[in-house]
Amino acid sequence: MFRAQNTKRLKRIAIPLNNRSMLCQLCLKNENLCDSHIIPEFFYKPLYDDINRYLQFSTKPKIKNIYRQKGIWEKFLCENCEKYFSRLEDYARRILFGGTEIEISQQRGKIVLTNLDYSKFKLFQLSLLWRAGASKRPEFSKVNLGHHQNRLRLMLISQKPGKAHEYGCILTATPSLSELLSEFIMAPDSIKVKGHQCYRLLFGYILWVFFVSSHTSRLSSEDLFLSEYGSLPIFLENNKSIEFIQTFVDQLKAAGKLD
C-alpha cells in the first residue's frame, strides 16, 4: 500500500496549443512559430485559381488530386527568422520578375544577369536548399543534406554566403515549355552530376540544380553559378532539361493526371 505525501496542490493553467513556443529550426530559440513556406509563396501565384487554390497531384495513380491553398508550409521558423527570409525573398522576386535595376545580356546558350547583390541572392538560394532539407513534409523527403544541413544553417544565421562554388546552383530556363511550366512546381529529387550530389527543383519557370558536395571547388564556378561579382547565368534549355521535364509530364499522363 502506498500512502500519499502531503503536498501543495498545484494550479494547472491550460495553454492553447497554437500559443505554445517551439524550437525555431534556424535560430534554435523557443519561440512561437510561423506558417513558413518551403518554396516562397510568390512562386505559387501563377498556379492559383480565382479563389487562391492550386492543384496538387502525384505520378502515383492511387493518390488522388487535391486542392491546396497558400503553397506548402509548416511551422518551423520564428517571427524574426521568417522576416529575415522574407527580405531575401523580396529581393529575389524583384530580380527574377522585375522591380530591381539589373543588366541582362544574351550569350551563347545562356542569358546573364549582372549587378546583383551577391550576398542577398546567394543567401536566398541557400535558404531554399536549407528549407527543403529541414522540411518534414513528404514532398521534400528526397532532400537529405546530412551534415550540410547544420553548415547551411550556420551560414544563413551568420549571413555569410560563402564562396560561389559552395552549394552552387545552376539555373536553366526552358522557353519552349514556358506555357506548360507556368502551371508546375515540382517536388525535388536527388541526382548525381559528374560525381557531385545534387538536388533538382522545378519552380518559377526555372530548373534549379543545387550542388551539395565537398569538392565543388573543382568546378568552374564563375561559368556555372552566381559569381561573387554579382553575375548570374541562366542557361537556356538543352536536351537533358527538356528530357527531364518531358519524362515528368509522361509520368503524369500515364497516371491519368493530365490530358
N, C-alpha and C positions, 0 to 999 in steps of 0.2 A: 504494500500500500504506500502511495506517495502522498505526502502532506504538502499543501500549497504554502508557499512562502508569503509573508506579509510584505506586499509591495504596493507602491503608489500606482494608482490606476492612471495609465497614460491616455491622454485625449488624442484620438486619431483625427487627422484632417484629411479629407478627401481632396486629391489634386486631379483636376481634369486631365485626361490623357494628353490632349493636344497642347497643354501648357508645361508638360514635363520637359526638363532640359535633357539633351542627349549630346553625345560626343560629335562635334564637327569633324568631319574627315580630313579637312585641310589644316586648320589651326590646332586641332586636338583639344579644344576647350569645351566644357559642358555648357551648352547654350541651347536656346530654343531654335530649332532648325526650320529652314525654309523649304518650300517646294522647289527643289533645284533641278533644272533641266540638264540632261546629259549632253544632248546636242541642243545648242541655243534655239529658242523658240522662233526667232526670225527666219530660220531655215524651213520651218513648217508652214509659214504663211501661204506660200503658193499651193499647198495641198488642201487648205481649208475650203469647206463648202460655205454656203450662205449663213450657217449657224455655227461656224468655227469648229467643224468636225473634220477629221481626216479618217481614212480607212486603213486599218492595219490588217495585213494578210500574210500568210505563210506559204512557203513552197510545199508544205506537207498537206496533202488533200484532206486529212481528217480534222485539221484545225480550221475552224470557221473564221470568216472575215468578221472583224468587229470595228465599230466606230469608237474613236477616242477624241479627246479634246486637249488642247494646250501642249501637245507633244509628250514625250516620255520624260518623266521626272521621278524623283524620290527625295526623301528628306535626308540630306547629308551635308548641307552647308549652313553655317550660322549666318546671321544677317550681314555682318561685316565682310565675310568671305564672299557671300553672294553679291554684294555691292562691288567688290573688287573684280570678280569675274564679269559683272555687268559692264564695267568700264572697258574691259578688254573686248567684250563682245560688241559694244557700241563702236569702238574703233575699227574692228574687223568688218563690221557691217558697212561702215562708210567707205572702207577701202574696196570691198567687193561689189557693192551695189550703188555706190555714189554718195558724195557728201564730203569727201576729203580730197583736196587737190593733189593729184599724183601725175606722173608722166607714164604714158603707155607707148611702147614700141613693139613692132612685129619683127621677129627674126625667123630664121629658118626653123620650122617645126614648133614654134612657141611664140607666145607674147610675153613681154617683160614689163612688170610694174616697177617703177622706181620712185624714190623719195619717200619710202615707207619708214616708219619708226620701227627699227629692228626689234627693240625690246618689247614694245607693245604687241606687235603681230606675232612674234615668236612665243611670247608668254601665252597669247591666245591659243596658238597651236598646241603648246604643251598642256594647256588646260583641257583641250579636247581629248587628248590621249589619256591624261590622268583621270578624267571623269569616266571615260569608257572603262578603264581598269578598276576604278573604285566602285563602280556601279554593281549592285546586286541584282539588277534586272536581268531576266533571261535573255533579252535581246542583245546583251553585251557579254554573254558568258564566254565567248571565244577570245576575249581580250584578257590574257593572263600575263601581267607585267613582272611578277616576281619581285626581286629586289629593286627593280627600276621604279616600282610604284612609289616607294618612300623617297627615292632620289628625286623623282619628279615633284613630289610634294614639297620637298625642301627648296627646290629651285623656284617653285611658284610662291611659297610663303616668304622667301627672301627676295623675290622679284629679280632673280638672276637668270637670264635666258640661256646662258651658256654659249658655247661656240655653235657655228652654223651647222656643223655635222652632228652635234649632239641631239638625238631624237629628231633628226631632219625629216621633212615631209615633202614628198613630191606631189604636185598638183597637176592633174590632167583634165582638160575640158574636152567635151565631145560635141561640137556644134551640130553635127548631122543628127544627133539624137536629143537635141535640146528640148524639143517639144515633149518627148517621152520622159526625159529626166526631170522635167519640171514637176512631174507627178510622183516622184520617188524619193524616199530616203531609205537607204538600205542598211540593215544591221551589219556590223563589222565582221570580217573574217580574218583568218591568220594565214599568211603565205610566207614562202622563202624567196628572196631575191638575191641571187649571187652570194649565197651563204649567210645573208642577213635575215634575222627575224623581222617580219613586217606585219603591220595591221592595216587593213584596207577598209575604208568607209566611203560611202557614196551619198552625198547630200549637197544642196546648193548648186546643182548642175555640174559639180566637180567631183572627180575621184581623188580622194586623199589617201596617200600611202605613207605611213609613218615607219621609219626605220628604228628598230629597238635592238641594238646590239652593242658590244663593247669595242668593235673595230670599225666604226663608221668613219673614223679619221682617214681611212684609206680611200674614201670616196672623193670625187671631185665636187666638193660641196657647193662651190660658187656656181657651178653649172647646173646643179640639181635642186638645191634648196634655197630658201630665203637667205640672202647674204647679209653679213654684218654691216654692209654699206647701204642696206635698205632696198635691195633689188630682189624682186620676187618673180621667178619664171613660172609660167603656167603653160604646160606642154599641150599641144593640140593632139587630137585623137590619133591613135595608131591601131594597128591590127589587134594588139593584145588588149587594149582597153575596150575596143568595140566587141571583141570576142567574149570578154568577161561579162559585159553588160548584156549581150545577146544570150549568153548561157543562162543568166539570171532570169531574163524575160521568158525564155523557153521553158524553164522550170515552173514558172508561174502559170504558163499556158497549159503545161502538162498536168498541173494540179487542178486545173479548171478555175483558176483565179482571175484569168484575163481572157478577153475575147481574142 
